[in-house]
Amino acid sequence: MKIAFVGKGGSGKTTLSSLFVSHLAGAGNPVLAIDADINQHLAVALGATEEQALAWPTLGEHMPLIKDYLRGDNPRIPSADAMIKTTPPGRGSRLVRPFEDNPIFDACFRGLGGVRLGVTGQFEEEDLGVACYHSKVGAAELLLNHLVDGPGEYVVMDMTAGADAFASGLFTRFDVTFLVCEPTLRSVGVYRQYADHARDFGVHLVAVGNKVTDGDDVDFLTAQLGPALLGWLTTSGHVRAAERGATRPIGELEPHNLETLSAMQARVDATSRDWARYQQQGVEFHLRNARAWGNGRAGVDLEAQVDPEFVLDPAVLTAG
């Protein structure tokens, strides 16, 4: 299952995504986590030191490797240079499993607390004025387009804040998208904006409250979000301790907050994926990007990369 965390900046999106990842891993589930937020704090939230986080290899800096490996011998893609972030897989492409060994995972991912973690990379000084952060996130988008996850495998991504996630088709790559919502009008406003953008694309959007202190906060979130609200996390001493560097086992999280994490996992586990629709949406956004900027930049017709007879599906791996 592929899961995304989104929300207003400062809502606790990274904190909640790290708690969810730790909850899954603590129960022995295989978890692949990707930090695609511009602020890149997921490694530290999962227990890495600042020094370890700064030394983490990044997907963004390995984009040539990612492209070359995923291209495989797909005849529709003559070179890695012809690939863009939305290039869909086709016959001959290399598909990857989230917990296999391959050159991409060897170069870009490391183990941390029972989790396989990758990061897209910091926004560097040399990027200022010449690039947008989505040039780095594009590496994660390309990887997810070629990633075949199976039952009981969890792929969790901490996304950019607010509506920035809609700058690419990445927002369609997930089975469940959890929007972290504080009990404030601004945070609820971000939820409504996200819901409006996502509605036409069948995004399974679920609201989870955070930083709830009392019954008034619960009443506010319930009135504003209605059935979209799955549950909420209360203000947490466990989280405050972690933010001071005193990381504790996830089982020591407050009982109500653990119950909310369990409800989130149950929602994920009850969700099924339509692989044909998943492939169709990937192709749709590739065509949009090809026509908007990709064809002009590459100097070739990137729409020809689409293999109309191919559907990303676990059966493809079995057949291969």
N, C-alpha and C positions, 0 to 999 in steps of 0.2 A: 504494500500500500504506500502511496505517495501522499505526504501530508505537508501543508504549508502553514506557517504562522505569519500573520500580517496584523497591522494595527497602527494607530497613531504613534508617532515618535514619543517615547517616554511612558508608554502605556504598560511596559513590562513585557513586551513581546519576546525579547530574547530570554528573559528570566523564565517565562512560562514555557517556551520551547525547550529550554535546557531541563526544566523539571520534567516535562513530558518525555524527553529522550532518556533521562535518568530513570524514570519510572518504567519505561519499556525495557531498558537494558538491565535494570535491577531484577526484573522478573525472568531474565535469561533470554529475552527476545533479541534477534539480530537486528541491529540498527545502523543504518548509514545516515549520517547527518551532514548537512552542507550549510555553511554560513554564507548567505548571499546578501547580507545587510551591509550597507556602506560603513557601518561602525564596527563590524568584525569583533564582537565580544563573546561569541558563543564558546570558543575554546576555553576562555577564562571562566565562564559560567559553568562549564563542565568540569572544572578543576585544574586546568593548566595554569602554570605561572605566566606572568606577563612576558618573561623572557622566552618561554616555550612558544607562546602564541606569536610573538614577533618572528620567530624562526620557522614557523609553520610553512611548508611549501604551499603554493597557491595554484588554483586552477587557471587563473588569468595568465600567469606567466608560462603556463604549459599549453597554451592554445594550439600551437603548431603540432605538438605531439598528439593532442586530443583529436584534432582534425585528421591527421594522417592515419592514426589507428582506427578510428571509426569509419573512415572512408573505405577501408578494406580494398576489395577489387570491384567495387560498384562501377559498372561501365558508364553510368550516367554522370559520374564525377571524375573528370580526367586528372585532377590534382587536388591536393589539400588546399591550395590557394583559392580554389573555386568554391570552397565551402564557406557558408556564413552561419551565424548562430542558429538559424531556423532550418537548415538543410535537413530534410527528413531522411530516415533510413529507407533503403530499397534492397532489392536482391543484390547480394554481393557485399553489402555493408556489414561491418562487424557490430553485432549486438553484444551488450555486456550484462552480466548479472551483478547485483550490488555487492556480493561477498566473494566473488571470484578473485583470483590473482591475474592481473594483466598490467601492461606498462603504465596505463593511466592511474590505476590505484596505487601502484608501486611508487609513482612519482609524486602524486598529489594528495594522498590520504595517509593518515597515521591513526593508530589506535589510542584511545583515551577513555579510561573507565569502562571498558567493554563496548565502546562505540567506535565505529570507523568514521573518522571526521575529515572533511575537506573544507577548505575556505576559498572564496573567490579572490580575495586579496584586497589590500588597503587601497584607498584612493590616494595616489602619490602626488607629490608636489609637481612633478613633470606632467601630470595629467591636467593640471589646472588650466582652463581656457582652451584646451585642445581635445578633450575627450570627455565622454560622460561615463558614469559608473556602469552603465549597462554594457559597455564594451567588455568589462570583466565578468559580469553576470552571464554574458553570452556563452561562456565556456560551460557553465552549469546547465544552461538551457540545451545546448547541443548534446551534453551527456545524458540528460533526462530523456531527450528524444530517442536515444538509442538504448535506454536502460529497460530491461525486462525484469521486473520484480515479481516474486511469486507469493503464495499464501504464507502468512507468518513472517514476512520480511517487511521491515519498515524503513522507508526513506523519508527523512524529515528535513525540511528546509526552513531556515529563518530568513524571511524575505525583507526587502527594503520597506521602509515605513510609508504609511499613507497610500495614496493612489499611484505612487511611483512604479508599483508592480505592474501597472498596465502599459508601461512603455514597451513591452514586448509580449509575445504570446506565452511567456512562462507561466502566467497565472492560470492557464488551462491545463497544465501538466499534472494536476493533483487530484486525488480522489476526494479528499476533504481539506478545506481551507478553514483554519481556526482564526477568527478575528478577535484579538484581545482588546477588551473594552473596559476602560475605567468608568466609574459612575459620574461622568461629566458630560455636559452637552457637546463639547468639542469632540470627545472620543466617540460618542454616539453618532455625531455628524460624519465622522470618518467611516463608521460602519455603513451608514446609509449611502454614502458616496460609493463605497466599494460594492455594496449590494446592487446599486443601480447599474454600475459598469459591468458587473459579472452576470447579471440576470439573463442576458441573451445568449450566454455561452454555457449554460447549464452547470455553472460552478456550484459545488456543494459547500455553501458558506454556513459556518456555525459560529455563533458568538459565545465567548467565554469571558465572564466578568473577572476583573482583577483589582487588587487593592481595596477590597470591600472591608469596611470597618464596622458597619452596624446595619440594623434593619432598614434604615432609611435608604442606604445605598442599594440594598437588595430590592426594595420597592421601586426605586428609580429605574434600575436596570430592567426589572420585570415590566414596568409600564412602558418603557421606551422601546424594548426589543421584542417583547412578547414571546412567541414560541421559538424564535431564533436563538434565544438564550438557553444554552445547555446547562450551565452551572456557573459557579464563580469561585475564585480563590480569595480567602481573607488575607488581611495584612499578616505577614509571616515573620516570626522570629527566626525560623529556619533560613529564610531567604536573607534576612539582615545579617545573620552570622556568616553566610557564604560571601556576602558582599564585603565583609571585613576580612575575608581570607580564611575563615574557619569552616571549611566544607564539611558537611555532615552526611551520613548515609541517607538516601532518599526515604527509607522507611521511617526516619525520624520526623518527616514532614507532618504538620498538623493533620489529624484524622479527617477533618472535613476537606482539606485540600487534596489529600490522597484520594478521597472518594470522587472528587471532581476529575482528577487525572484518570481514574478508572472509568468514569463515565465517558470521557473523551476517547479512551482506547476502545470502549465498547461501540461507540458510534463509528469509529474507523473500521473496526472488524465487521460491522454489519453492512458496510458499503461495498458494492460490487463495481467492477470496471467494465465498460463497453470498449473493448480494444479497437473496434472499427471506428467508433466515434473519436477515440483518442488519436488515432492515426489521421482521421479526416481533419480534426482541428489543427494538428501539427502542419498538415499540408496547406490548409487555408492561410495560416499565418506566414508560412514560407512564401506563398504566392504574393501576399500583401507586401512583405518586405522586399521581395525580388522586384516588384513593380515600383515600389516607392523609392528605393535607393540601391538595392543589391545589384540589379542588372547594370546600372550605370557605373558602379564602383568596380565590379568584376570585369566588365567589358564583354560579358557573355550572357546568354539567356539562361538564368538560373531556374526558370520555370521548368526547363527540360530535366532538372534533377529529380522531379517527381516521378516515381514509379507507380503507375495507376493500378497495377496488379498486386502490389505489396501491402500487407497489413501487419503492423507490429503486433505480435502475439506470441505467448510462450510456445505455441505449437511450432513456430518457425525454428526455435532452438532445438526442439525435439526432432524435427525433420532433418535439421542439419547434422 
